[in-house]
Amino acid sequence: MRKTVSSVVIAIGLVILSGWFTSVQSKTGSSVVVLEGARLIDGTRQLPRENSALVIEGDHIRAIGTAGKMRYHKGARVVDVRGRTIIPSLINSHGHL
């Protein structure tokens, strides 16, 4: 039961996040979003990257680097995500609803 609740919460979070990106794209007219300042855990067993920057174009991550040192499109929407952590998607491939 607990795994099912976790799966549902994650699914709802992903739906909300996808709606947020769609909202950002429609408001700016640009499909480029830059998330700056978060801790990034990339899932490769490397240490977390502090003060990271992710350049997202459409539904693809185009570049990862350090905030303030990255180059990106001038029309990009820059979102300050300091104090937050970005992690890879969590997928429960064996959930029962």
Jmol script that loads the backbone (N, CA, C; Angstrom):
load data "model"
ATOM      1  N   MET A   1       0.822  -1.193   0.000  1.00  0.00           N
ATOM      2  CA  MET A   1       0.000   0.000   0.000  1.00  0.00           C
ATOM      3  C   MET A   1       0.864   1.255   0.000  1.00  0.00           C
ATOM      4  N   ARG A   2       1.918   1.234   0.796  1.00  0.00           N
ATOM      5  CA  ARG A   2       2.786   2.403   0.908  1.00  0.00           C
ATOM      6  C   ARG A   2       3.471   2.713  -0.424  1.00  0.00           C
ATOM      7  N   LYS A   3       3.888   1.643  -1.152  1.00  0.00           N
ATOM      8  CA  LYS A   3       4.526   1.837  -2.450  1.00  0.00           C
ATOM      9  C   LYS A   3       3.545   2.431  -3.450  1.00  0.00           C
ATOM     10  N   THR A   4       2.296   2.011  -3.388  1.00  0.00           N
ATOM     11  CA  THR A   4       1.276   2.537  -4.286  1.00  0.00           C
ATOM     12  C   THR A   4       1.061   4.025  -4.034  1.00  0.00           C
ATOM     13  N   VAL A   5       0.990   4.418  -2.779  1.00  0.00           N
ATOM     14  CA  VAL A   5       0.811   5.834  -2.437  1.00  0.00           C
ATOM     15  C   VAL A   5       2.003   6.637  -2.936  1.00  0.00           C
ATOM     16  N   SER A   6       3.218   6.113  -2.746  1.00  0.00           N
ATOM     17  CA  SER A   6       4.417   6.802  -3.221  1.00  0.00           C
ATOM     18  C   SER A   6       4.378   6.955  -4.732  1.00  0.00           C
ATOM     19  N   SER A   7       3.971   5.919  -5.441  1.00  0.00           N
ATOM     20  CA  SER A   7       3.890   5.967  -6.899  1.00  0.00           C
ATOM     21  C   SER A   7       2.901   7.019  -7.366  1.00  0.00           C
ATOM     22  N   VAL A   8       1.773   7.088  -6.703  1.00  0.00           N
ATOM     23  CA  VAL A   8       0.749   8.069  -7.069  1.00  0.00           C
ATOM     24  C   VAL A   8       1.251   9.488  -6.802  1.00  0.00           C
ATOM     25  N   VAL A   9       1.913   9.694  -5.678  1.00  0.00           N
ATOM     26  CA  VAL A   9       2.451  11.017  -5.347  1.00  0.00           C
ATOM     27  C   VAL A   9       3.486  11.435  -6.375  1.00  0.00           C
ATOM     28  N   ILE A  10       4.371  10.532  -6.761  1.00  0.00           N
ATOM     29  CA  ILE A  10       5.386  10.840  -7.774  1.00  0.00           C
ATOM     30  C   ILE A  10       4.721  11.152  -9.104  1.00  0.00           C
ATOM     31  N   ALA A  11       3.738  10.364  -9.504  1.00  0.00           N
ATOM     32  CA  ALA A  11       3.044  10.598 -10.767  1.00  0.00           C
ATOM     33  C   ALA A  11       2.375  11.972 -10.781  1.00  0.00           C
ATOM     34  N   ILE A  12       1.732  12.329  -9.693  1.00  0.00           N
ATOM     35  CA  ILE A  12       1.079  13.642  -9.603  1.00  0.00           C
ATOM     36  C   ILE A  12       2.113  14.754  -9.697  1.00  0.00           C
ATOM     37  N   GLY A  13       3.249  14.567  -9.025  1.00  0.00           N
ATOM     38  CA  GLY A  13       4.326  15.565  -9.093  1.00  0.00           C
ATOM     39  C   GLY A  13       4.834  15.756 -10.508  1.00  0.00           C
ATOM     40  N   LEU A  14       5.000  14.665 -11.244  1.00  0.00           N
ATOM     41  CA  LEU A  14       5.477  14.762 -12.624  1.00  0.00           C
ATOM     42  C   LEU A  14       4.455  15.461 -13.517  1.00  0.00           C
ATOM     43  N   VAL A  15       3.183  15.194 -13.300  1.00  0.00           N
ATOM     44  CA  VAL A  15       2.132  15.866 -14.080  1.00  0.00           C
ATOM     45  C   VAL A  15       2.147  17.367 -13.799  1.00  0.00           C
ATOM     46  N   ILE A  16       2.277  17.737 -12.537  1.00  0.00           N
ATOM     47  CA  ILE A  16       2.326  19.154 -12.171  1.00  0.00           C
ATOM     48  C   ILE A  16       3.547  19.817 -12.789  1.00  0.00           C
ATOM     49  N   LEU A  17       4.703  19.145 -12.718  1.00  0.00           N
ATOM     50  CA  LEU A  17       5.931  19.702 -13.286  1.00  0.00           C
ATOM     51  C   LEU A  17       5.810  19.870 -14.790  1.00  0.00           C
ATOM     52  N   SER A  18       5.216  18.900 -15.483  1.00  0.00           N
ATOM     53  CA  SER A  18       5.074  19.027 -16.934  1.00  0.00           C
ATOM     54  C   SER A  18       4.140  20.183 -17.277  1.00  0.00           C
ATOM     55  N   GLY A  19       3.102  20.391 -16.483  1.00  0.00           N
ATOM     56  CA  GLY A  19       2.212  21.534 -16.692  1.00  0.00           C
ATOM     57  C   GLY A  19       2.916  22.848 -16.452  1.00  0.00           C
ATOM     58  N   TRP A  20       3.819  22.877 -15.467  1.00  0.00           N
ATOM     59  CA  TRP A  20       4.579  24.096 -15.183  1.00  0.00           C
ATOM     60  C   TRP A  20       5.471  24.446 -16.358  1.00  0.00           C
ATOM     61  N   PHE A  21       6.172  23.443 -16.940  1.00  0.00           N
ATOM     62  CA  PHE A  21       7.039  23.718 -18.085  1.00  0.00           C
ATOM     63  C   PHE A  21       6.221  24.211 -19.273  1.00  0.00           C
ATOM     64  N   THR A  22       5.050  23.628 -19.499  1.00  0.00           N
ATOM     65  CA  THR A  22       4.187  24.091 -20.581  1.00  0.00           C
ATOM     66  C   THR A  22       3.764  25.533 -20.342  1.00  0.00           C
ATOM     67  N   SER A  23       3.448  25.870 -19.098  1.00  0.00           N
ATOM     68  CA  SER A  23       3.067  27.228 -18.740  1.00  0.00           C
ATOM     69  C   SER A  23       4.213  28.205 -18.986  1.00  0.00           C
ATOM     70  N   VAL A  24       5.421  27.820 -18.600  1.00  0.00           N
ATOM     71  CA  VAL A  24       6.594  28.676 -18.811  1.00  0.00           C
ATOM     72  C   VAL A  24       6.808  28.908 -20.293  1.00  0.00           C
ATOM     73  N   GLN A  25       6.680  27.859 -21.098  1.00  0.00           N
ATOM     74  CA  GLN A  25       6.880  27.995 -22.536  1.00  0.00           C
ATOM     75  C   GLN A  25       5.861  28.938 -23.151  1.00  0.00           C
ATOM     76  N   SER A  26       4.600  28.842 -22.742  1.00  0.00           N
ATOM     77  CA  SER A  26       3.579  29.686 -23.340  1.00  0.00           C
ATOM     78  C   SER A  26       3.716  31.140 -22.916  1.00  0.00           C
ATOM     79  N   LYS A  27       4.182  31.410 -21.702  1.00  0.00           N
ATOM     80  CA  LYS A  27       4.337  32.780 -21.227  1.00  0.00           C
ATOM     81  C   LYS A  27       5.528  33.478 -21.866  1.00  0.00           C
ATOM     82  N   THR A  28       6.605  32.757 -22.118  1.00  0.00           N
ATOM     83  CA  THR A  28       7.818  33.381 -22.628  1.00  0.00           C
ATOM     84  C   THR A  28       7.917  33.318 -24.133  1.00  0.00           C
ATOM     85  N   GLY A  29       7.157  32.416 -24.769  1.00  0.00           N
ATOM     86  CA  GLY A  29       7.278  32.240 -26.206  1.00  0.00           C
ATOM     87  C   GLY A  29       8.539  31.467 -26.566  1.00  0.00           C
ATOM     88  N   SER A  30       9.294  31.060 -25.585  1.00  0.00           N
ATOM     89  CA  SER A  30      10.529  30.317 -25.798  1.00  0.00           C
ATOM     90  C   SER A  30      10.387  28.947 -25.171  1.00  0.00           C
ATOM     91  N   SER A  31      10.981  27.972 -25.823  1.00  0.00           N
ATOM     92  CA  SER A  31      10.937  26.632 -25.248  1.00  0.00           C
ATOM     93  C   SER A  31      12.212  26.345 -24.469  1.00  0.00           C
ATOM     94  N   VAL A  32      13.039  27.371 -24.219  1.00  0.00           N
ATOM     95  CA  VAL A  32      14.279  27.195 -23.467  1.00  0.00           C
ATOM     96  C   VAL A  32      14.079  27.688 -22.036  1.00  0.00           C
ATOM     97  N   VAL A  33      14.310  26.781 -21.081  1.00  0.00           N
ATOM     98  CA  VAL A  33      14.216  27.106 -19.667  1.00  0.00           C
ATOM     99  C   VAL A  33      15.551  26.763 -19.030  1.00  0.00           C
ATOM    100  N   VAL A  34      16.060  27.657 -18.188  1.00  0.00           N
ATOM    101  CA  VAL A  34      17.311  27.423 -17.485  1.00  0.00           C
ATOM    102  C   VAL A  34      17.010  27.382 -15.988  1.00  0.00           C
ATOM    103  N   LEU A  35      17.365  26.266 -15.355  1.00  0.00           N
ATOM    104  CA  LEU A  35      17.209  26.126 -13.910  1.00  0.00           C
ATOM    105  C   LEU A  35      18.574  26.380 -13.291  1.00  0.00           C
ATOM    106  N   GLU A  36      18.683  27.420 -12.465  1.00  0.00           N
ATOM    107  CA  GLU A  36      19.984  27.803 -11.908  1.00  0.00           C
ATOM    108  C   GLU A  36      20.013  27.729 -10.389  1.00  0.00           C
ATOM    109  N   GLY A  37      21.106  27.193  -9.859  1.00  0.00           N
ATOM    110  CA  GLY A  37      21.392  27.279  -8.440  1.00  0.00           C
ATOM    111  C   GLY A  37      21.126  26.043  -7.602  1.00  0.00           C
ATOM    112  N   ALA A  38      20.474  25.034  -8.161  1.00  0.00           N
ATOM    113  CA  ALA A  38      20.116  23.852  -7.366  1.00  0.00           C
ATOM    114  C   ALA A  38      21.297  22.908  -7.193  1.00  0.00           C
ATOM    115  N   ARG A  39      21.171  22.036  -6.210  1.00  0.00           N
ATOM    116  CA  ARG A  39      22.087  20.898  -6.079  1.00  0.00           C
ATOM    117  C   ARG A  39      21.583  19.869  -7.093  1.00  0.00           C
ATOM    118  N   LEU A  40      22.481  19.298  -7.877  1.00  0.00           N
ATOM    119  CA  LEU A  40      22.117  18.321  -8.897  1.00  0.00           C
ATOM    120  C   LEU A  40      22.697  16.959  -8.541  1.00  0.00           C
ATOM    121  N   ILE A  41      21.828  15.990  -8.377  1.00  0.00           N
ATOM    122  CA  ILE A  41      22.242  14.599  -8.201  1.00  0.00           C
ATOM    123  C   ILE A  41      21.898  13.914  -9.512  1.00  0.00           C
ATOM    124  N   ASP A  42      22.932  13.501 -10.266  1.00  0.00           N
ATOM    125  CA  ASP A  42      22.686  13.004 -11.619  1.00  0.00           C
ATOM    126  C   ASP A  42      22.519  11.494 -11.724  1.00  0.00           C
ATOM    127  N   GLY A  43      22.655  10.770 -10.622  1.00  0.00           N
ATOM    128  CA  GLY A  43      22.422   9.336 -10.648  1.00  0.00           C
ATOM    129  C   GLY A  43      23.584   8.519 -11.188  1.00  0.00           C
ATOM    130  N   THR A  44      24.769   9.119 -11.329  1.00  0.00           N
ATOM    131  CA  THR A  44      25.933   8.402 -11.854  1.00  0.00           C
ATOM    132  C   THR A  44      26.930   8.041 -10.755  1.00  0.00           C
ATOM    133  N   ARG A  45      26.500   8.141  -9.511  1.00  0.00           N
ATOM    134  CA  ARG A  45      27.333   7.855  -8.335  1.00  0.00           C
ATOM    135  C   ARG A  45      28.453   8.881  -8.129  1.00  0.00           C
ATOM    136  N   GLN A  46      28.374   9.997  -8.823  1.00  0.00           N
ATOM    137  CA  GLN A  46      29.290  11.109  -8.591  1.00  0.00           C
ATOM    138  C   GLN A  46      28.751  11.939  -7.433  1.00  0.00           C
ATOM    139  N   LEU A  47      29.599  12.759  -6.853  1.00  0.00           N
ATOM    140  CA  LEU A  47      29.137  13.666  -5.809  1.00  0.00           C
ATOM    141  C   LEU A  47      28.120  14.636  -6.390  1.00  0.00           C
ATOM    142  N   PRO A  48      27.174  15.099  -5.578  1.00  0.00           N
ATOM    143  CA  PRO A  48      26.210  16.089  -6.078  1.00  0.00           C
ATOM    144  C   PRO A  48      26.925  17.353  -6.544  1.00  0.00           C
ATOM    145  N   ARG A  49      26.405  17.956  -7.606  1.00  0.00           N
ATOM    146  CA  ARG A  49      26.933  19.239  -8.103  1.00  0.00           C
ATOM    147  C   ARG A  49      26.168  20.351  -7.404  1.00  0.00           C
ATOM    148  N   GLU A  50      26.891  21.218  -6.745  1.00  0.00           N
ATOM    149  CA  GLU A  50      26.268  22.380  -6.108  1.00  0.00           C
ATOM    150  C   GLU A  50      26.189  23.519  -7.126  1.00  0.00           C
ATOM    151  N   ASN A  51      25.229  24.415  -6.951  1.00  0.00           N
ATOM    152  CA  ASN A  51      25.087  25.606  -7.793  1.00  0.00           C
ATOM    153  C   ASN A  51      25.077  25.248  -9.285  1.00  0.00           C
ATOM    154  N   SER A  52      24.272  24.272  -9.643  1.00  0.00           N
ATOM    155  CA  SER A  52      24.236  23.791 -11.023  1.00  0.00           C
ATOM    156  C   SER A  52      23.326  24.647 -11.898  1.00  0.00           C
ATOM    157  N   ALA A  53      23.449  24.423 -13.191  1.00  0.00           N
ATOM    158  CA  ALA A  53      22.566  25.046 -14.174  1.00  0.00           C
ATOM    159  C   ALA A  53      22.171  23.974 -15.183  1.00  0.00           C
ATOM    160  N   LEU A  54      20.889  23.875 -15.476  1.00  0.00           N
ATOM    161  CA  LEU A  54      20.385  22.958 -16.492  1.00  0.00           C
ATOM    162  C   LEU A  54      19.695  23.781 -17.562  1.00  0.00           C
ATOM    163  N   VAL A  55      20.073  23.561 -18.804  1.00  0.00           N
ATOM    164  CA  VAL A  55      19.420  24.221 -19.929  1.00  0.00           C
ATOM    165  C   VAL A  55      18.477  23.194 -20.539  1.00  0.00           C
ATOM    166  N   ILE A  56      17.183  23.496 -20.492  1.00  0.00           N
ATOM    167  CA  ILE A  56      16.161  22.586 -20.984  1.00  0.00           C
ATOM    168  C   ILE A  56      15.505  23.235 -22.195  1.00  0.00           C
ATOM    169  N   GLU A  57      15.534  22.510 -23.314  1.00  0.00           N
ATOM    170  CA  GLU A  57      14.911  23.003 -24.539  1.00  0.00           C
ATOM    171  C   GLU A  57      13.807  22.021 -24.924  1.00  0.00           C
ATOM    172  N   GLY A  58      12.584  22.515 -24.925  1.00  0.00           N
ATOM    173  CA  GLY A  58      11.455  21.624 -25.180  1.00  0.00           C
ATOM    174  C   GLY A  58      11.369  20.611 -24.058  1.00  0.00           C
ATOM    175  N   ASP A  59      11.510  19.336 -24.400  1.00  0.00           N
ATOM    176  CA  ASP A  59      11.470  18.299 -23.370  1.00  0.00           C
ATOM    177  C   ASP A  59      12.808  17.567 -23.241  1.00  0.00           C
ATOM    178  N   HIS A  60      13.901  18.241 -23.634  1.00  0.00           N
ATOM    179  CA  HIS A  60      15.239  17.654 -23.548  1.00  0.00           C
ATOM    180  C   HIS A  60      16.182  18.541 -22.735  1.00  0.00           C
ATOM    181  N   ILE A  61      17.018  17.912 -21.909  1.00  0.00           N
ATOM    182  CA  ILE A  61      18.082  18.642 -21.223  1.00  0.00           C
ATOM    183  C   ILE A  61      19.211  18.799 -22.230  1.00  0.00           C
ATOM    184  N   ARG A  62      19.542  20.034 -22.587  1.00  0.00           N
ATOM    185  CA  ARG A  62      20.555  20.302 -23.618  1.00  0.00           C
ATOM    186  C   ARG A  62      21.948  20.504 -23.046  1.00  0.00           C
ATOM    187  N   ALA A  63      22.041  21.018 -21.815  1.00  0.00           N
ATOM    188  CA  ALA A  63      23.362  21.265 -21.227  1.00  0.00           C
ATOM    189  C   ALA A  63      23.255  21.287 -19.711  1.00  0.00           C
ATOM    190  N   ILE A  64      24.353  20.882 -19.071  1.00  0.00           N
ATOM    191  CA  ILE A  64      24.461  20.926 -17.614  1.00  0.00           C
ATOM    192  C   ILE A  64      25.795  21.558 -17.278  1.00  0.00           C
ATOM    193  N   GLY A  65      25.804  22.479 -16.340  1.00  0.00           N
ATOM    194  CA  GLY A  65      27.048  23.125 -15.939  1.00  0.00           C
ATOM    195  C   GLY A  65      26.882  23.844 -14.620  1.00  0.00           C
ATOM    196  N   THR A  66      27.698  24.849 -14.434  1.00  0.00           N
ATOM    197  CA  THR A  66      27.678  25.637 -13.204  1.00  0.00           C
ATOM    198  C   THR A  66      26.936  26.952 -13.455  1.00  0.00           C
ATOM    199  N   ALA A  67      26.056  27.313 -12.539  1.00  0.00           N
ATOM    200  CA  ALA A  67      25.298  28.562 -12.665  1.00  0.00           C
ATOM    201  C   ALA A  67      26.263  29.742 -12.762  1.00  0.00           C
ATOM    202  N   GLY A  68      25.959  30.655 -13.643  1.00  0.00           N
ATOM    203  CA  GLY A  68      26.788  31.833 -13.828  1.00  0.00           C
ATOM    204  C   GLY A  68      27.922  31.631 -14.814  1.00  0.00           C
ATOM    205  N   LYS A  69      28.180  30.390 -15.202  1.00  0.00           N
ATOM    206  CA  LYS A  69      29.255  30.096 -16.141  1.00  0.00           C
ATOM    207  C   LYS A  69      28.739  29.491 -17.445  1.00  0.00           C
ATOM    208  N   MET A  70      27.444  29.320 -17.544  1.00  0.00           N
ATOM    209  CA  MET A  70      26.841  28.695 -18.731  1.00  0.00           C
ATOM    210  C   MET A  70      26.393  29.769 -19.719  1.00  0.00           C
ATOM    211  N   ARG A  71      26.436  29.418 -20.986  1.00  0.00           N
ATOM    212  CA  ARG A  71      25.866  30.275 -22.029  1.00  0.00           C
ATOM    213  C   ARG A  71      24.568  29.635 -22.497  1.00  0.00           C
ATOM    214  N   TYR A  72      23.566  30.473 -22.718  1.00  0.00           N
ATOM    215  CA  TYR A  72      22.296  29.972 -23.200  1.00  0.00           C
ATOM    216  C   TYR A  72      21.596  31.085 -23.967  1.00  0.00           C
ATOM    217  N   HIS A  73      20.529  30.736 -24.647  1.00  0.00           N
ATOM    218  CA  HIS A  73      19.751  31.644 -25.485  1.00  0.00           C
ATOM    219  C   HIS A  73      19.294  32.858 -24.687  1.00  0.00           C
ATOM    220  N   LYS A  74      19.420  34.054 -25.263  1.00  0.00           N
ATOM    221  CA  LYS A  74      19.047  35.286 -24.555  1.00  0.00           C
ATOM    222  C   LYS A  74      17.566  35.334 -24.194  1.00  0.00           C
ATOM    223  N   GLY A  75      16.728  34.676 -24.956  1.00  0.00           N
ATOM    224  CA  GLY A  75      15.302  34.682 -24.686  1.00  0.00           C
ATOM    225  C   GLY A  75      14.862  33.606 -23.706  1.00  0.00           C
ATOM    226  N   ALA A  76      15.812  32.882 -23.142  1.00  0.00           N
ATOM    227  CA  ALA A  76      15.470  31.778 -22.243  1.00  0.00           C
ATOM    228  C   ALA A  76      14.852  32.287 -20.956  1.00  0.00           C
ATOM    229  N   ARG A  77      13.963  31.510 -20.411  1.00  0.00           N
ATOM    230  CA  ARG A  77      13.381  31.805 -19.105  1.00  0.00           C
ATOM    231  C   ARG A  77      14.311  31.230 -18.048  1.00  0.00           C
ATOM    232  N   VAL A  78      14.860  32.062 -17.178  1.00  0.00           N
ATOM    233  CA  VAL A  78      15.776  31.627 -16.137  1.00  0.00           C
ATOM    234  C   VAL A  78      15.008  31.526 -14.825  1.00  0.00           C
ATOM    235  N   VAL A  79      15.067  30.346 -14.198  1.00  0.00           N
ATOM    236  CA  VAL A  79      14.345  30.092 -12.953  1.00  0.00           C
ATOM    237  C   VAL A  79      15.367  29.865 -11.843  1.00  0.00           C
ATOM    238  N   ASP A  80      15.273  30.659 -10.786  1.00  0.00           N
ATOM    239  CA  ASP A  80      16.162  30.522  -9.630  1.00  0.00           C
ATOM    240  C   ASP A  80      15.659  29.380  -8.765  1.00  0.00           C
ATOM    241  N   VAL A  81      16.440  28.310  -8.684  1.00  0.00           N
ATOM    242  CA  VAL A  81      16.040  27.144  -7.892  1.00  0.00           C
ATOM    243  C   VAL A  81      17.038  26.887  -6.752  1.00  0.00           C
ATOM    244  N   ARG A  82      17.673  27.966  -6.289  1.00  0.00           N
ATOM    245  CA  ARG A  82      18.601  27.818  -5.161  1.00  0.00           C
ATOM    246  C   ARG A  82      17.880  27.222  -3.960  1.00  0.00           C
ATOM    247  N   GLY A  83      18.593  26.357  -3.245  1.00  0.00           N
ATOM    248  CA  GLY A  83      18.018  25.723  -2.070  1.00  0.00           C
ATOM    249  C   GLY A  83      17.219  24.469  -2.379  1.00  0.00           C
ATOM    250  N   ARG A  84      17.145  24.113  -3.648  1.00  0.00           N
ATOM    251  CA  ARG A  84      16.403  22.913  -4.047  1.00  0.00           C
ATOM    252  C   ARG A  84      17.367  21.861  -4.587  1.00  0.00           C
ATOM    253  N   THR A  85      16.881  20.644  -4.733  1.00  0.00           N
ATOM    254  CA  THR A  85      17.681  19.544  -5.265  1.00  0.00           C
ATOM    255  C   THR A  85      16.979  18.968  -6.481  1.00  0.00           C
ATOM    256  N   ILE A  86      17.737  18.738  -7.547  1.00  0.00           N
ATOM    257  CA  ILE A  86      17.211  18.135  -8.769  1.00  0.00           C
ATOM    258  C   ILE A  86      17.771  16.715  -8.838  1.00  0.00           C
ATOM    259  N   ILE A  87      16.875  15.735  -9.041  1.00  0.00           N
ATOM    260  CA  ILE A  87      17.289  14.340  -9.122  1.00  0.00           C
ATOM    261  C   ILE A  87      16.706  13.716 -10.384  1.00  0.00           C
ATOM    262  N   PRO A  88      17.238  12.561 -10.805  1.00  0.00           N
ATOM    263  CA  PRO A  88      16.649  11.867 -11.958  1.00  0.00           C
ATOM    264  C   PRO A  88      15.226  11.414 -11.638  1.00  0.00           C
ATOM    265  N   SER A  89      14.479  11.120 -12.668  1.00  0.00           N
ATOM    266  CA  SER A  89      13.119  10.610 -12.486  1.00  0.00           C
ATOM    267  C   SER A  89      13.115   9.353 -11.642  1.00  0.00           C
ATOM    268  N   LEU A  90      12.121   9.237 -10.824  1.00  0.00           N
ATOM    269  CA  LEU A  90      11.931   8.022 -10.049  1.00  0.00           C
ATOM    270  C   LEU A  90      10.807   7.240 -10.712  1.00  0.00           C
ATOM    271  N   ILE A  91      11.093   6.028 -11.096  1.00  0.00           N
ATOM    272  CA  ILE A  91      10.106   5.215 -11.801  1.00  0.00           C
ATOM    273  C   ILE A  91       9.891   3.924 -11.033  1.00  0.00           C
ATOM    274  N   ASN A  92       8.658   3.630 -10.736  1.00  0.00           N
ATOM    275  CA  ASN A  92       8.300   2.375 -10.106  1.00  0.00           C
ATOM    276  C   ASN A  92       7.768   1.485 -11.211  1.00  0.00           C
ATOM    277  N   SER A  93       8.589   0.565 -11.693  1.00  0.00           N
ATOM    278  CA  SER A  93       8.173  -0.292 -12.812  1.00  0.00           C
ATOM    279  C   SER A  93       7.391  -1.509 -12.350  1.00  0.00           C
ATOM    280  N   HIS A  94       7.132  -1.606 -11.054  1.00  0.00           N
ATOM    281  CA  HIS A  94       6.377  -2.757 -10.554  1.00  0.00           C
ATOM    282  C   HIS A  94       5.311  -2.303  -9.555  1.00  0.00           C
ATOM    283  N   GLY A  95       4.509  -1.364  -9.985  1.00  0.00           N
ATOM    284  CA  GLY A  95       3.451  -0.877  -9.106  1.00  0.00           C
ATOM    285  C   GLY A  95       2.111  -1.475  -9.477  1.00  0.00           C
ATOM    286  N   HIS A  96       1.274  -1.633  -8.498  1.00  0.00           N
ATOM    287  CA  HIS A  96      -0.085  -2.144  -8.730  1.00  0.00           C
ATOM    288  C   HIS A  96      -1.056  -1.080  -8.237  1.00  0.00           C
ATOM    289  N   LEU A  97      -1.971  -0.715  -9.103  1.00  0.00           N
ATOM    290  CA  LEU A  97      -2.997   0.261  -8.709  1.00  0.00           C
ATOM    291  C   LEU A  97      -4.320  -0.415  -8.499  1.00  0.00           C
TER     292      LEU A  97
END
end "model"
wireframe off; spacefill off
backbone 0.3
color backbone group
